[in-house]
Amino acid sequence: MCFDVTSALRTMIKYAKHRGDDPAEIAVMEKELEAWRKSFQTHYHVSGFSHPDLLVFTNEKPKQSQAYRWGLIPSWVKDNKTAHTLSNQTINARAETIYEKPSFRNAAQRNHCLIYLDAFYEHHHAHGKTYPFHIAMKNGSPLSVAGLWDEWVDKETGEVIHSVTIITTTANATMSKIHNNPKLAEPRMPVILPKDKQDEWLTCNDKKQAEQLLIPFPDKLLEYHTVRRLKGKEAVGDCPEAEEAYVYEELETGFG
């Protein structure tokens, strides 16, 4: 699963270049992102259950950065109570069932997006404790994660809320070692899309094509390190230290 992320948007040029190739297009995106960042709340560690805004590019506006709330609220939801309940259940969406689950089915057919993150976290279980791992691109580029979005209108206030869910798939070999929660049926990881597959995901409207895109990302392109506690009394909080490498002496190289 992917419930904890880093969304600091530290280097705008990396985000712009990762989204486009045309120099003029990149320049426009850089200016837009720089202006947009002024109103964007930086997070070094944030939980999806707090429903932060994430940076997204949608199939409707593929080159325009937007801020969408994490935790999908389907357009058909009728009341605030249901919206709140569902948004806590739709932080992630399993790639294998997005075309069947009522909460995701409509969005899977027409509302695809890219969610840009600096990194994400997963917890490893060992010695009766959990150890948080920070996972990011080895080359320093942003993570381009496959997502779904939807638009919901709050009937009480008239507010239009745009929200997203992160799509997950089976874990790669290293993530399988890290994400070893005994309560889960299998290890998972977010669907990370290489640059040459981003637009294909945005325009994809075929289930079979989606299945070929929503696959595990190669181990060798990611870097992993343990960090300080992110939960409980020892939690470091939403600060730069949350991302810093921290060694737990009891953890061996194989995470045992």
N, C-alpha and C positions, 0 to 999 in steps of 0.2 A: 504494500500500500504506500501511498505518499501523502502524509498528513502534515509534514513539516518542511518548510522551504526557506531559502534565502532569496530575497528579491530587493537588492540594493541598487541595481542599475548603475554600477560604478563607472563603466566606460561606455559612453553613448555611441562612440564610433564603432565599437565592436558589435553592438546591437544592430546598428544601421547596416554595416557591411554583411552581417550574417543574414539579413533579410533581403538584401538586393545586391546587384552587380553594377548597375548603371551609375556612374559617378554623380550625375545630376540628381538622380533619385536618392542616392545615399546622402547627398548634401541636404536635401529637403528633409529627409527623415532625421538627420542629426539635429537640425534646428528645431524640428517638432519635438523630438525626444528631450532636448535640453530644456525647452520651455515647459514641457509636460512634467519633467522631473521636479520642478519647483513646487508642484502641488501633490507630488507623489510621496507617500510615506515610505521611507527606507526601512527594510526589515533584514536583520542579520539572521534571525531565527523567528519564524512565526508559524503558528499552528493554523491549519485550515478551519478548525472549529471556531476560530475568532473571525472568520470570514473577511480576510483582508482583500483589498483590491490587488489584482495582478495585471501585468502588462500583456495584452493580447493583440493579435492581428487576426481578423475574421475573414471568412470567405467573401463577405459583402464589401469589406474595406481592407483588402490584402496588404496594402502598403501604409496604412494609417494606424499608428499606435493608439490603443484605447485602454482604459482601466475598467475591468469587469470584476465583480465580486466573486470570490471563491466559494463554491457551494451552489450547484445548479438548482434554479427554481423554474420548473417547466411552465410554459405559457398557460397551460390549462388549469393551473392551481387557482382555487376560488377564494381562499381566505388566508389571513396572516398566520394563523396557527399552523395550517398545513404547510405554508411556505417555510416557516421556521423549522418545522420537523424535517421536511424533505431536504432542506439545505444542509443539514447535518448528516444526512444519509447519502448525499451526492457529491461529496468532496472528490471522490474517485469514481470512475466507471470502468468496469472490466471490459477489455476489448472484445472478449468472446461473446458478450451479451448485450452490447449497446443497441443492436437492431431489434432486440426482443423486449428489453425492460421498458415498461411504460414511461418511467422517468427520463429515459434517454432516447427512445425510439424516434420521436419526431426530430430531435436535434441531430441524431445520427444520419438522418436522411437529408437534412438541408442546412444545418448550422455547424460547420467545422471551423476550428480556430487553432492558432498556434499560441502557446503560452510560453513567454520567455522568462527564464529563471537564471539566477547566478549559480545556484546549487540546490540540492535537496538533502534531507537527512533520513536515515533509517536506523532502527535500533537492533543491535545484536544481543541475543540472549546467551549468557554463560555464567556459571558460578552462582546461579540464583539471582543475578542482577541483569540489567540492560545497559548496553554501552552504545552511545550514539556515534554514528559515522556520518561524515560530511562527504558528499559525492558531487563531483563537478567535472567539466570537460578538461582533459589533460592539456589541451592547447590554449586554455584560458578563454575560449569563446563561450557565449551564453548557451544554455540548454534550451533547445527548441522542442517543447513538449506538445504532443498531440492533445487537443481538447475539443470539447463541445460547448456551445454557448446557447443561451436562450434569453428571451425578453419577457418579463412579467410585469403586469400593471397592478399596483396596489390599489384595490378598489376603494379603500378607506381614504387614501391621501391623493390618489392619482399619480403617484410617483412611478416612473418607469425604471425598473431595475434590470440591468444586464448582468448575467451571472455565468460562471463557467464550471466545468468539471475537468479534472485531469484523468486521462485515459491510462490505465495500467495494463501490463501484459506479464507473461511469465518472466521470471528473473534470469539474467545471464549467469554464468558460472560464479563470478565473484559476488554478485548480488545475492545469489542463492546461499552463500556462506554467511553473508551479513544479515540478511533478512530471514532469520531462522525462527521466527515466532512460533512456538509449539501450538498455539491456539489457532493458527491459520492452516488451511488445507495445503497451501503451497507458497513458496516465496514469490514476491511480485516486485515490479519496478515500473516507473512511469515510462510511457512510450516516448523515446527521444528520437527525433527525426533529423537525419543529416540534411545539410543545406539543399542538396539536389532533390529532396523528397518533400520539402515544405509546401511548395505550390501544388504538388500532386495531391497532398492530403487536403488542402483547402478546396480543391475543385472535385475531389472524389465524391461520387454519388452512387457507387456500386459496392455492395457488400463484399464481393470477392476481391475487388481491388483494395478495399480497406484492410482485409485480412492479410494482404501481402505487405502492407505498410505498418500495421500495428504489431511489430515484432520486437524481440529483445535487442538492445543496443550492444555493440561489441565491447567486451571488457577492456580491451587494450586502448580504447579511446577515452576512457574515464580514469579519474584518480580518486583515491579513497583514503581518508584518515579519520582516526577517532578524535572526538572533541570533548570538551567538558560537559557535565550533565546539563541536559536541556529541560528536564522535568524534575519535579519534587523540590524538597527543601534546598538541595544543592544546586538548583538550576542557575545558570550564569545569567540568563535573561536575554532580551533582544538587544544585543550590543556586539561590537566587532569581535570581542573575545569568544563569542559563540562559534565562530568559524576557525579559530586557531587550533592547530594540531595539539593534541594532548595525549600523552602516553599512559596507558593503564598497565602497570607492570604484570598484573596477573593474566593479561591477554597475550597469548602466544601469536606467532606469525599467522597461523591458520585460524585465528580468532577463537581458539578453544579455551 
